[in-house]
Amino acid sequence: MPLLAAAAVVAVLGAELGLGKLFSAPPSATGSGSRSASILWVVGSSIVTPVNTSTNTPGTSIKVCDPRRCSAGPAVFTPDGKTAYVALANSTLVVPIDTATNKPGTPFTTTRQGASWLGIAPTPRALHA
């Protein structure tokens, strides 16, 4: 039942904010804030919103770019779940997000413009766009 309720929260967020892409962290993901697999990450036009599927509560949205200049694209998590990487559409930038603090890090450049997918190798050092 919690999953159905979470889907309802996501549907409301989607209607309210124009959100469209859903990503979840690996089951083993825990940070200093006891982040777990019950967090669903919703990527919207220029924000990423963690949604706690246990309580059906959306967290504070994380701004990853200026909505007038870009939009958020695909996301991927490190195997330990401590970092999410969000590609920016129509850009060569990727924004890291610390999943324990929900703070975006400094964007870095990739060689691929507007990556439509991201992949990560078993070690957190290899991100592929």
C-alpha positions in Angstrom: 0.0 0.0 0.0 2.8 2.6 0.7 3.9 2.3 -2.9 0.5 3.1 -4.2 0.3 6.1 -1.9 3.8 7.2 -3.1 2.6 7.0 -6.6 -0.2 9.3 -5.7 2.3 11.8 -4.2 4.4 11.6 -7.3 1.3 12.1 -9.5 0.4 15.2 -7.5 4.0 16.5 -7.7 3.9 15.8 -11.4 0.7 17.7 -11.9 1.9 20.6 -9.7 5.5 20.9 -10.9 5.6 19.3 -14.3 7.8 16.4 -13.0 8.4 13.4 -15.1 11.4 11.2 -14.4 11.7 8.9 -11.4 14.9 7.4 -10.0 15.6 5.4 -6.8 18.9 4.9 -5.0 20.4 1.5 -4.5 18.9 -0.5 -1.6 22.1 -0.3 0.4 22.2 3.5 0.2 22.4 5.1 3.6 23.9 8.4 4.5 24.3 10.3 7.8 20.6 11.0 7.6 19.8 7.3 7.4 18.8 7.6 3.7 17.3 4.3 2.5 15.6 2.7 -0.4 12.4 4.2 0.7 13.4 7.5 -1.0 12.2 8.0 -4.6 14.0 10.8 -6.5 11.8 12.7 -8.8 13.6 14.8 -11.5 11.7 17.8 -12.8 12.4 20.6 -15.2 15.1 22.2 -13.1 14.8 20.5 -9.7 15.2 17.1 -8.0 12.8 16.2 -5.2 13.3 13.3 -2.8 10.0 11.6 -1.8 9.9 9.4 1.3 7.7 6.5 0.2 7.4 5.3 3.8 5.6 8.5 4.9 4.5 9.6 1.4 6.1 13.0 2.0 8.1 15.0 -0.5 11.3 16.6 0.8 12.6 19.9 -0.1 13.3 20.3 -3.8 16.9 20.6 -4.9 17.5 23.2 -7.6 20.1 21.9 -10.1 19.9 24.7 -12.7 18.3 27.9 -13.8 15.0 26.9 -15.4 15.3 29.7 -18.0 18.6 28.2 -19.3 18.4 24.4 -18.9 16.4 21.4 -17.7 17.4 18.4 -15.6 17.8 15.1 -17.5 18.6 11.6 -16.4 20.1 10.7 -13.0 22.3 7.9 -11.7 23.5 6.9 -8.3 26.9 5.7 -7.1 26.8 2.1 -5.9 26.9 3.2 -2.3 24.0 5.6 -2.9 25.8 8.6 -1.4 25.9 10.7 -4.6 23.3 11.2 -7.4 24.5 12.6 -10.7 22.0 14.6 -12.8 22.7 15.4 -16.4 21.5 18.8 -17.7 19.7 18.7 -21.0 21.1 20.9 -23.8 24.3 21.2 -21.8 27.6 19.3 -21.2 27.1 19.7 -17.4 26.4 17.1 -14.8 25.4 18.1 -11.2 26.4 15.9 -8.3 24.0 15.8 -5.3 25.0 14.6 -1.9 22.1 12.3 -0.9 22.8 12.6 2.8 22.5 16.4 2.8 20.4 16.9 -0.4 22.9 19.6 -1.4 24.0 20.0 -5.0 27.7 20.1 -5.6 29.7 22.0 -8.2 28.6 21.0 -11.8 31.3 19.5 -13.9 31.7 19.2 -17.7 31.4 16.0 -19.8 32.2 15.5 -23.4 28.6 14.8 -24.4 26.1 17.5 -25.0 22.6 16.9 -23.6 23.2 13.3 -22.4 20.1 11.3 -22.7 21.5 8.6 -20.3 24.0 8.2 -17.6 25.8 5.0 -16.4 28.1 4.5 -13.6 30.8 1.8 -13.1 31.1 -0.2 -9.9 33.6 2.3 -8.5 32.3 5.9 -8.0 35.1 7.3 -10.2 33.7 6.3 -13.6 30.6 8.1 -14.8 29.6 7.6 -18.4 27.3 9.9 -20.4 
